[in-house]
Amino acid sequence: MMTGNLMAQKPLVYPSTAKVDTIDHYFGKDIADPYRWLEDDNSEATKAWVIAQNKVTDAYLADIPYRDKIKARLSELLNFPRYSNPWRKGKYYYFFKNNGLQNQNVMYRQVGLDGTPEVYFDPNTLSADGTMALSGISFTKDGKYCVYSVAKSGSDWQEYFIMDAETKQLLPEKLEWIKFSGVAYKGHGFYYSRYDAPSEAQALSGKNEFHKLYYHKIGTPQSDDQLVFVDKDHPLRNVYGATTEDERFLVLNLSEGTSGAELYYKDLQNPSQSSFQLLVPGFKYDPSVVDNVGDHLLVYTNEDAPNYKLISIDTKNSAKAAWKTVIPEAKETLSGVQMSGGKLFANYMKDAISEVLQYDINGKLERKIDFPGVGTVSGFGGEKEDKTLFYTFTSYIAPATVYKYNVASGKSDIYHQPEVKFNPNDYESKIEFFHSKDGTRVPVFISYKKGIKKDGNNPLMLYGYGGFNISLTPAFSTSNLFFMEQGGIYVVVGLRGGGEYGEAWHQAGMLGKKQNVFDDFIGAAEYLIKEKYTNANKIAIRGGSNGGLLVGACMTQRPDLFKVAIPQVGVLDMLRYQKFTIGWAWKVEYGSSENEEQFNYLIKYSPLHNLKKGTKYPATLITTADHDDRVVPAHSFKFAAALQVANDGTNPVLIRIESKAGHGAGKPVSKVIEESADIWGFTMYNLGMTMK
């Protein structure tokens, strides 16, 4: 497995990156931004730079002797049928399936649970290379029409199409410039959110402003859509519309960022109610409506409950004093509630591990649902009259298995168990805890092939996210399995900033406390070294988006602690992130360089601004994509250019820029395999591993 005699790489010659004399002034401090020109994703100079960088990266990766073997093994591991949870609409059950290496999952339907499946919608027919993806699909309440959304090349922009659900005949209308939206049905029509059409040059990087809610009547052109809501006084508010299952209430969720919301509602059955009524005021908490029980709206919220609770608000008297608790806050984090089969299903996290409790609609506990092991559970969706629901169970070493659940009896039966070309009994996954720099207890999930020795010499991949109240819970990945198969240890850290332990855990890793997140990640690496799992020359770190920021900050703060760094689609310029697409919405999480106090802590950890010339940085493979309109590729471009100059030359610094891809959603399987092969090839090569 390990050797010090790997084939020598040719000396790297990086493309020359021009510098411009750009200086920004922040509260008496001058900050140079010499690679500002790389922010223009449409310029010929940027395009030429991308081509030149990819040429160097491709040549380096091509020289890794086992790159093709990695790709072949990843393809072999992934080549097994994978199923989603089924759901019922009318007489049909629908589900998604991938035969193995299909670029996009295919949607099937069958009559009843015993019917013969037929292909209902195949997204692989949308484009030859699989870069057009189905991003959502749902049905009107009576099941007559189906609305589906398509995303191109991984962009957040979506187009909506409508078809006759039974015949699959496509209707003539197409809805465009939709982003951050759902489909909220009312009769043969639906509410959705969109922006005004941007200019061609600004489509992938321009600031998103004035989000609007429209109502579209099926069978009419988009130009006839009714504008339902826009906040002209607050251009940086997003609006999301949802209707209750009975389509009685329309709920508006207004947000000023990625956390904090204000709720309004309208009783669509009450013709005298022409305007929206305030349901939950302010933007301090994160409320969302689960459904209604008659006049009452069930609201999932962290108001006065950092670990979340479920309350009932009477629309006849919505004053806070009249709110009633249905499911109270518990010691464990209530990560979500849904109403299906006439019951409430509450999903809790205990140390990031799933527990699900079933309640009646009044909040009376009926049972705790038993699962086959320690892992993550998702599902239990359905309509009020459903008697059978479905859920999926998975862990770091257990592929996703679909279970059929009887609502009345609480009995679970395996509905589909995948067959992966590995033996899960050969692997082990466990949770341990360490104390971070300030004494906080932090969980780490450690997974590996049985038989490893704790001799301090194992290659290890450390993964984290740590932000936006997002929880990292156990999930199976054939890509990570491959690394374990090769003798590597895969570790996931439950960092502060996430939602693993509720809102208090989230707030402990945001704004001026963001450094806690990096301290937790660094602390995890030091713990794993102390416990003889690995050493600093055997640790690779990886993360995407906010996790890319995590990697960028940690490799600049502690370059001595890691051998390999993989920052993916990362937020790496903390002074200018808010100027592009939806970046402004992250101010509530990070703060903004436009505020003096916040600038002073952002500049201390912004990866782009903390590179020091002549430093020995880890071997670094930066990944991004040309259609990433969530975290624009300029972050990665500028960081790569600056890191190539600052690095002492000992370890390689490469950037891999994917074409016809975005932030990650909808990426075709072929591109996923290619990217995984390159990441693992780069990682293994620089950790001194060979292919088994």
Secondary structure by P-SEA (a helix, b strand, c coil): cccccccccccccccbbbbcbbbbbcccbbbbcccccccccccaaaaaaaaaaaaaaaaaaaaccaaaaaaaaaaaaacbbbbcbbbbcccccccccccccccbbbbbbbccccccccccccccccccccccccccccccccccbbbbbbbcccccbbbbbbccccccccccccccccccbbbbbccccccccccccccccccccccccbbbbbbbccccccccccccccccccccbbbbbbbcccccbbbbbbbcccccbbbbbbccccccccbbbbccccccbbbbbccccccbbbbbcccccccbbbbbbcccccccccccccccccccccccccccccbbbbbbbcccbbbbbbbcccccccbbbbcccbbbbbcccccccccbbbbbbbcccccbbbbbbccccccccccbbbbccccccccccbbbbbbcccbbbbbbbbbbccccccccbbbbbbbbbbcccccccbbbbaaaaaaaaabbbbbbbbccccccccaaaaaacccccaaaaaaaaaaaaaaaaaacccccccbbbbcccaaaaaaaaaaaaccccccbbbbccccccccccccccccccccccccccccaaaaaaaaaccccccccccccccbbbbbbccccccccaaaaaaaaaaaaaaccccbbbbbbbbccccccccccaaaaaaaaaaaaaaaaaaaccccc
